[in-house]
Amino acid sequence: MTELSLLDGFLLGVGGGSVAELHGLWQLRKTPKNDRPEWILSYFYWFITIVMVLLSGCVVWLYLKSGININYFMAVHLGIATPLIIGNLKKKEPDIG
């Protein structure tokens, strides 16, 4: 098996991150144009989306840079998981009572 280069890992992570981010848009594919949310045209939304996709590549790059040996599939998987994990970082307070 060929060793994954840092650039290949980064690009595969970006590809995986893109899949995760585009999934939300894919869910809107049958929504009529007039009923689509306004955030789709927001520069802020697209800026954050690009940052999240790049972070996905950076996470894979960090794994490889730290000496963790991962394959192509795992690189894409880490890319997909990164925006989902970051999106779930908001902690919920425990329900006591």
C-alpha positions in Angstrom: 0.0 0.0 0.0 1.3 3.4 -0.9 1.9 5.9 1.8 -0.4 8.9 1.8 1.5 12.2 1.1 0.6 15.3 3.1 -0.8 17.0 0.1 -2.9 14.0 -0.9 -4.2 13.7 2.7 -5.1 17.4 2.8 -6.9 17.2 -0.5 -8.8 14.0 0.5 -9.8 15.7 3.7 -11.0 18.7 1.8 -13.0 16.4 -0.4 -14.6 14.7 2.6 -15.3 18.0 4.2 -17.0 19.1 1.0 -19.3 16.0 1.1 -20.4 16.8 4.6 -21.1 20.5 3.9 -22.8 19.8 0.5 -25.1 17.3 2.2 -27.1 20.2 3.7 -27.5 21.8 0.3 -28.4 18.5 -1.2 -31.4 18.2 1.2 -32.7 21.5 -0.3 -32.6 20.3 -3.9 -36.4 19.9 -4.3 -37.2 23.1 -2.5 -38.7 25.7 -4.9 -36.4 28.6 -5.6 -38.7 31.1 -3.8 -38.8 28.9 -0.7 -35.1 28.4 -0.3 -33.5 30.0 2.8 -31.8 33.3 2.4 -28.5 32.1 3.9 -27.7 30.2 0.7 -26.8 33.5 -0.9 -25.0 34.8 2.2 -21.2 35.6 1.9 -20.9 34.7 5.6 -22.4 31.2 5.0 -20.0 30.5 2.1 -17.0 31.9 4.0 -17.7 29.6 7.0 -18.3 26.7 4.7 -15.0 27.2 3.0 -13.2 27.5 6.4 -14.9 24.2 7.6 -13.9 22.4 4.4 -10.3 23.6 4.8 -10.3 22.6 8.4 -11.2 19.1 7.3 -8.1 19.0 5.2 -6.0 20.4 8.0 -7.2 17.7 10.4 -6.1 14.9 8.0 -2.8 16.8 7.5 -2.3 16.9 11.3 -2.9 13.2 11.6 -0.3 12.5 8.9 2.2 15.1 10.2 2.0 13.5 13.7 3.0 10.2 12.2 -0.4 8.4 12.3 -0.6 6.1 9.3 -3.9 6.4 7.6 -5.2 5.2 4.2 -7.2 7.0 1.5 -10.5 5.9 2.9 -9.7 7.0 6.4 -8.6 10.4 5.1 -11.9 11.0 3.4 -13.7 9.7 6.5 -11.9 12.1 8.7 -12.7 14.9 6.3 -16.4 14.1 6.4 -16.4 13.8 10.2 -14.6 17.1 10.9 -17.5 19.5 10.2 -19.9 17.2 11.9 -17.8 17.0 15.0 -17.2 20.7 15.1 -20.9 21.3 14.6 -21.7 19.2 17.7 -19.2 20.8 20.0 -21.9 22.9 21.6 -22.4 21.3 24.9 -25.9 20.8 26.3 -26.3 21.5 30.0 -27.5 18.4 31.8 -31.1 18.2 32.7 -31.2 18.1 36.5 -34.5 18.0 38.2 
